[in-house]
């Protein structure tokens, strides 16, 4: 059994972090496995102010309406959208069982995200105009999230993006009614670059392979920018892009075998990741090269024992079922055990992301209600949401004034043990939030270029 011990530096960086500081922190902010030891968590941030809600506020409604938008069909459904939908169901049932949000129970409607950006704009309008939703939580696809955000602003509809990873949403404009309760792709790509330097300080050859659309291109751009800043003498020998839903990866695998990179970063997800891993394992690619898959977390249970050992698995934040250790962190124990008991699988990162979205909304409403003494309007909730800090199954989530959440990033090596029918994790690397998230108002690539 591999348990995690972490000292998380959760205070946000108020300014730019230099390359020297980044390299200095690789040793101090990266945490290794501590076999046989419990998790330690170094407190909550000093600025957290908890405002308990002891009674329903004045004029509290009997119910509030929540819209949930997630993939229920198509390539994004299995191990992504369906798990997000399950987590929504689990969270809402728990909240209603325990008295609701500031005394108001939740009624919800869940809608399939499949259909593309235009369809999701239509969905958002319907959830506001016909369903009368107080809040809409959703969106895995970055394209869908980018499409609905300006429409939510136009409608004055509060939305929470729970999973989409693009860095562009809050870098390209500011929003009043749009929040995202997780970090964006910078933590994945910058975290992988930090891991590469930590694990292979003498490496000379690095590569990437990603899907040929915005998610893959953006991940590659951020990783390559970061690795070149951290290790200027490294040679980029592979930078490949396969079409979305490719079935034959042989040409890419043979190129990677010939290129001989020592470290490869990939943002493959879902069926593409599963197909690539199966085919590459057959060629022995993972014996030659250390791979980091930032979305590896939610393919572990799908692949089971077919997922090779020794791969650096990303968790899209700190979202692993043993981080934090359930034995010493009650929120993790409750979520993992409750989710498994209800659905027969363990929660993967989209499930954790949905937990964060729903409970951050709950915390914001209850904070606003406690401060005003009445049921809050949307402006009160928005004010309470900004700079909110909540406890989560994996530690703490910090909401910034730019409406984006920030988290640390976890990578760990896959290992087969008797504990699970899928890989466990060993030798975790946890990069603090301040190392992998750009400061407020600074675009990701601009931040990296300033190191």
C-alpha positions in Angstrom: 0.0 0.0 0.0 1.3 3.4 -1.0 0.3 6.3 1.1 1.1 9.9 0.6 2.7 12.4 2.8 2.6 16.0 1.6 3.5 19.5 2.6 1.4 21.6 0.3 2.4 25.2 -0.3 -1.1 26.6 -0.9 -0.4 30.3 -0.5 -0.7 31.8 -4.0 2.3 33.5 -5.5 1.7 37.2 -5.5 4.2 37.8 -8.4 6.3 36.1 -10.9 8.3 33.0 -10.0 11.9 33.0 -11.4 13.5 30.0 -13.1 15.9 29.9 -10.1 13.0 29.8 -7.7 11.3 27.1 -9.7 14.4 24.9 -9.7 14.9 25.6 -6.0 11.4 24.5 -5.2 11.6 21.3 -7.2 13.3 19.7 -4.2 11.2 21.3 -1.5 7.8 21.4 -3.1 7.9 17.9 -4.7 6.9 15.2 -2.2 7.9 11.6 -2.4 6.1 8.4 -1.1 6.2 7.7 2.5 5.3 4.0 2.9 3.6 3.1 6.1 3.1 6.7 7.2 -0.1 8.7 7.4 -0.8 11.8 5.4 0.1 15.1 7.0 -1.5 18.2 5.7 0.0 21.5 6.7 -3.2 23.4 7.8 -5.5 25.5 5.8 -4.4 28.8 4.3 -4.2 31.6 6.9 -6.8 33.7 5.1 -9.6 31.2 5.3 -12.6 32.5 7.2 -15.3 29.9 7.9 -18.8 31.2 8.4 -21.0 28.4 9.7 -24.7 28.4 8.8 -26.7 27.4 11.9 -30.2 28.1 10.6 -31.9 28.7 7.3 -31.7 32.4 6.3 -34.8 34.6 5.9 -36.8 34.0 2.7 -35.0 30.8 2.0 -36.7 28.9 -0.8 -37.8 25.3 -0.3 -35.8 24.3 -3.4 -33.2 25.6 -5.7 -32.7 24.4 -9.2 -29.4 23.1 -10.5 -28.6 22.2 -14.1 -25.9 19.6 -14.8 -24.3 19.4 -18.3 -21.9 16.5 -18.9 -21.3 13.9 -21.6 -23.8 11.1 -21.4 -23.1 9.7 -24.8 -20.2 9.6 -27.3 -16.5 9.4 -26.8 -16.5 11.8 -23.8 -19.0 9.7 -21.8 -17.2 6.7 -20.5 -14.9 7.5 -17.6 -15.5 11.2 -18.1 -19.1 12.5 -18.4 -20.8 9.6 -16.8 -18.5 9.7 -13.8 -19.1 13.5 -13.5 -22.9 12.8 -13.6 -22.6 10.1 -11.0 -20.6 12.4 -8.7 -23.3 15.1 -9.2 -26.0 12.6 -8.1 -23.9 11.4 -5.1 -23.2 15.0 -4.0 -26.8 16.2 -4.4 -28.2 13.2 -2.5 -25.7 13.9 0.3 -26.5 17.6 0.5 -30.3 17.0 0.5 -30.0 14.3 3.1 -28.1 16.7 5.3 -30.6 19.6 5.0 -29.8 21.2 1.6 -27.9 24.4 0.9 -28.7 26.9 3.6 -31.9 25.1 4.1 -32.9 24.8 0.4 -33.0 21.3 -1.1 -31.6 20.8 -4.6 -33.7 19.8 -7.6 -31.6 19.1 -10.6 -31.8 18.3 -14.3 -28.9 16.5 -16.1 -28.4 17.1 -19.8 -26.1 15.4 -22.4 -23.2 17.7 -23.4 -22.8 15.7 -26.7 -23.7 17.8 -29.8 -21.0 20.4 -30.0 -20.6 24.1 -29.1 -23.8 25.4 -30.7 -25.9 22.7 -29.1 -24.5 23.6 -25.7 -25.4 27.3 -26.1 -28.9 26.1 -26.8 -28.8 23.9 -23.8 -27.7 26.8 -21.6 -30.5 29.0 -22.8 -33.1 26.3 -22.2 -31.8 25.6 -18.7 -32.2 29.3 -17.9 -35.4 30.1 -19.7 -37.4 26.9 -19.4 -35.9 25.1 -16.4 -35.3 28.3 -14.4 -31.9 27.0 -13.1 -30.3 29.0 -10.3 -26.9 27.6 -11.3 -25.7 25.5 -14.2 -22.7 23.2 -13.6 -21.0 21.5 -16.5 -18.7 21.1 -19.5 -15.9 18.8 -20.1 -15.1 20.0 -23.6 -13.0 23.2 -23.8 -14.7 24.2 -27.0 -18.1 23.9 -25.4 -16.9 25.9 -22.3 -15.5 28.6 -24.5 -18.8 28.8 -26.4 -21.1 29.0 -23.4 -19.1 31.4 -21.2 -19.9 34.6 -23.1 -23.5 33.5 -23.5 -23.8 33.0 -19.7 -22.5 36.5 -19.3 -25.0 37.9 -21.7 -27.9 36.1 -19.9 -26.7 36.9 -16.4 -26.7 33.1 -15.7 -24.4 31.8 -13.0 -22.4 28.9 -14.4 -19.6 26.8 -13.0 -17.3 25.0 -15.4 -16.4 21.8 -13.6 -13.9 20.0 -15.9 -12.8 21.8 -19.1 -9.1 22.4 -19.1 -8.4 25.2 -21.5 -6.3 28.1 -20.2 -8.1 30.5 -22.5 -11.3 31.1 -20.7 -10.1 33.5 -18.1 -6.9 34.6 -19.9 -8.8 36.1 -22.8 -11.5 38.0 -20.8 -12.9 38.6 -17.4 -16.4 37.3 -16.4 -18.9 38.1 -13.7 -21.1 35.1 -14.0 -18.6 32.4 -14.9 -16.5 30.4 -12.5 -14.3 27.3 -12.9 -13.6 25.2 -9.7 -10.4 23.7 -10.8 -7.1 24.6 -12.3 -6.5 24.8 -16.1 -4.0 22.8 -18.2 -1.0 24.7 -17.0 -0.8 22.5 -14.0 -0.6 19.4 -16.2 2.0 20.6 -18.6 4.1 22.6 -16.2 3.9 19.8 -13.7 5.1 17.3 -16.3 8.1 19.6 -17.1 9.0 19.9 -13.4 8.7 16.1 -13.1 11.0 15.6 -16.1 13.7 17.8 -14.6 13.3 16.2 -11.2 13.4 12.6 -12.4 15.9 13.0 -15.3 18.2 15.9 -14.5 20.7 14.8 -17.2 18.2 14.1 -20.0 19.1 15.4 -23.4 16.1 14.3 -25.6 12.4 15.1 -24.9 9.3 14.6 -26.9 5.5 15.1 -27.0 2.6 13.2 -28.7 -0.9 14.6 -28.5 -4.2 14.7 -30.4 -4.4 17.2 -33.2 -6.8 19.7 -31.9 -6.7 22.6 -29.4 -6.4 20.5 -26.2 -3.4 18.6 -27.6 -1.7 21.6 -29.3 -2.1 23.8 -26.2 -0.7 21.1 -23.9 2.3 20.6 -26.1 2.9 24.3 -26.4 2.9 24.9 -22.6 5.0 21.8 -21.9 7.6 22.6 -24.5 7.9 26.2 -23.4 8.3 25.1 -19.7 10.9 22.4 -20.4 13.0 24.7 -22.6 13.0 27.3 -19.8 13.9 24.8 -17.1 16.5 23.0 -19.2 17.6 25.2 -22.1 20.0 22.6 -23.5 17.3 19.9 -24.0 16.6 18.8 -27.6 13.0 18.4 -28.7 13.2 15.3 -30.9 9.5 14.4 -31.1 6.5 16.6 -31.5 3.7 14.5 -33.0 -0.1 15.0 -33.4 -2.5 12.2 -34.2 -6.1 12.8 -35.4 -8.8 12.6 -32.8 -10.1 9.0 -32.4 -7.1 7.5 -34.3 -7.1 3.7 -34.3 -3.7 2.9 -35.6 -0.7 4.4 -33.8 2.0 2.3 -35.4 3.5 5.1 -37.5 3.8 7.3 -34.4 5.2 4.5 -32.2 7.9 3.6 -34.7 8.9 7.2 -35.0 9.2 7.5 -31.2 11.2 4.3 -31.1 13.6 5.8 -33.7 13.8 9.2 -32.0 14.7 7.8 -28.6 13.4 10.6 -26.4 14.1 10.0 -22.7 10.9 11.7 -21.6 7.6 12.1 -23.5 4.6 14.2 -22.4 1.1 13.3 -23.7 -2.3 14.7 -23.1 -4.1 11.7 -24.7 -7.4 10.8 -23.0 -10.1 8.3 -23.3 -10.2 5.8 -26.1 -7.2 7.4 -27.8 -5.1 6.9 -24.6 -6.2 3.3 -24.2 -5.5 2.4 -27.8 -2.1 4.1 -27.8 -1.0 2.5 -24.5 -2.0 -1.0 -25.7 -0.2 -0.6 -29.0 2.9 1.1 -27.6 3.3 -1.6 -24.9 3.4 -4.2 -27.6 6.3 -2.5 -29.2 8.2 -2.1 -25.9 8.1 1.7 -26.1 7.5 2.2 -22.4 10.7 0.2 -21.6 12.7 2.7 -23.7 11.1 6.0 -22.7 9.5 7.5 -19.6 6.0 8.7 -20.5 3.9 11.1 -18.6 0.1 11.0 -19.4 -1.6 13.9 -17.7 -5.0 12.2 -18.2 -3.8 8.7 -17.2 -5.9 8.7 -14.0 -9.2 7.8 -15.6 -7.8 5.1 -17.8 -6.4 3.0 -15.0 -9.7 1.2 -14.2 -10.6 0.9 -17.9 -7.2 -0.8 -18.7 -6.7 -2.7 -15.5 -3.7 -4.9 -15.6 -3.1 -3.9 -19.2 -1.9 -0.5 -18.0 1.9 -0.9 -17.8 3.9 -0.3 -14.7 6.4 2.6 -14.6 4.3 5.2 -16.4 4.0 8.6 -14.8 0.3 9.1 -14.3 -1.2 12.5 -14.0 -4.3 13.1 -12.0 -5.5 16.5 -13.4 -4.8 18.1 -10.0 -4.3 16.0 -6.8 -7.3 13.7 -7.6 -6.2 10.2 -6.6 -8.2 8.0 -4.3 -5.4 7.8 -1.8 -4.4 11.4 -1.9 -5.2 12.5 0.7 -5.1 9.3 2.7 -8.7 8.3 3.6 -7.5 7.1 7.0 -6.7 10.6 8.1 -8.8 12.8 5.8 -12.6 12.2 6.4 -13.8 13.9 3.2 -11.7 11.5 1.1 -12.9 8.4 3.0 -16.5 9.4 2.7 -16.3 10.1 -1.0 -14.3 7.1 -2.1 -16.2 4.6 0.0 -19.6 6.1 -0.7 -18.9 6.4 -4.5 -17.6 2.8 -4.7 -20.5 1.5 -2.7 -23.0 3.2 -4.9 -21.5 2.7 -8.4 -19.0 -0.2 -8.0 -16.1 1.8 -9.3 -13.7 4.3 -7.7 -14.0 8.0 -8.4 -11.8 9.4 -11.2 -10.7 13.0 -11.7 -13.9 14.2 -13.4 -15.9 12.9 -10.4 -13.6 14.9 -8.0 -14.0 17.9 -10.2 -17.8 17.7 -10.0 -17.5 17.3 -6.2 -15.5 20.5 -6.1 -18.0 22.4 -8.3 -21.1 21.5 -6.3 -19.6 21.9 -2.8 -17.9 25.2 -3.8 -21.3 26.5 -4.9 -22.8 25.3 -1.6 -20.1 27.0 0.4 -20.5 30.3 -1.6 -24.3 30.3 -1.1 -24.0 29.6 2.6 -21.2 32.1 3.1 -23.4 34.8 1.4 -26.5 33.8 3.4 -24.6 33.9 6.7 -23.2 37.4 5.9 -26.5 38.9 4.8 -28.9 37.0 7.1 -31.2 36.5 4.1 -31.3 34.2 1.0 -28.6 35.7 -1.2 -29.1 37.0 -4.7 -26.7 36.1 -7.5 -24.5 39.2 -6.8 -24.1 38.1 -3.1 -23.2 34.6 -4.2 -20.6 35.9 -6.7 -18.9 38.1 -4.1 -18.8 35.1 -1.7 -17.4 32.8 -4.4 -14.4 35.1 -5.1 -11.4 34.2 -2.9 -13.4 31.3 -1.4 -11.3 28.4 0.0 -12.9 25.0 0.7 -11.8 21.7 2.0 -12.0 18.9 -0.6 -11.4 15.2 -0.6 -7.8 16.0 -1.8 -7.0 19.0 0.4 -8.1 22.5 -0.3 -9.4 24.3 -3.4 -8.7 28.0 -3.7 -10.9 30.3 -5.8 -9.2 33.4 -7.0 -10.5 36.8 -7.8 -10.3 35.9 -11.5 -12.9 33.2 -10.9 -10.5 30.3 -11.6 -9.7 27.7 -9.0 -6.1 26.7 -8.3 -4.8 23.3 -7.1 -1.5 21.5 -6.8 -0.6 18.8 -9.4 0.0 15.2 -8.7 2.0 12.8 -10.8 2.9 9.2 -9.6 4.2 6.0 -11.1 1.9 3.1 -12.0 2.6 -0.1 -10.1 0.7 -3.4 -9.9 -0.2 -4.6 -6.4 -2.7 -7.0 -5.0 -4.8 -4.1 -3.6 -6.6 -3.1 -6.8 -7.3 -4.8 -10.1 -5.8 -1.8 -11.7 -2.5 0.1 -11.1 -1.8 1.6 -7.7 0.5 4.6 -7.4 4.0 4.8 -6.1 6.6 7.6 -5.6 4.2 10.5 -6.0 5.4 14.0 -7.0 3.2 16.8 -5.7 3.8 20.2 -7.1 2.4 23.1 -5.0 -0.3 25.3 -6.5 2.1 28.3 -6.6 4.5 26.5 -8.8 2.1 25.3 -11.5 -0.5 28.0 -11.8 0.3 31.4 -13.4 -0.5 34.5 -11.3 -3.8 36.3 -11.7 -3.9 38.3 -14.9 -0.8 36.7 -16.5 -1.3 34.4 -19.5 0.3 31.0 -19.1 3.0 31.3 -21.9 3.8 34.9 -20.8 4.3 33.6 -17.3 6.6 30.8 -18.4 8.6 33.2 -20.6 9.2 35.4 -17.6 11.0 32.7 -15.6 
